[in-house]
Amino acid sequence: MTENTQHDVIRRNPLLEAAQEEMRKFERRENEFRRKDREERAAELQLPLAEIKVH
């Protein structure tokens, strides 16, 4: 029984790592999209983003 559990963990680790990497990629794309969207909206409203601290 321990052997099967260990085998499952070994098999699951690469899948977990791949899922985590995909999540990191998604988060980077999402952050970039939000930044561009924020800049575009600021340009449309003629807001000085350089003077406003955006978190």
Secondary structure as GFF3:
##gff-version 3
##sequence-region A 1 55
A	DSSP	alpha_helix	2	45	.	.	.	ID=ss1
A	DSSP	three_ten_helix	49	51	.	.	.	ID=ss2
###
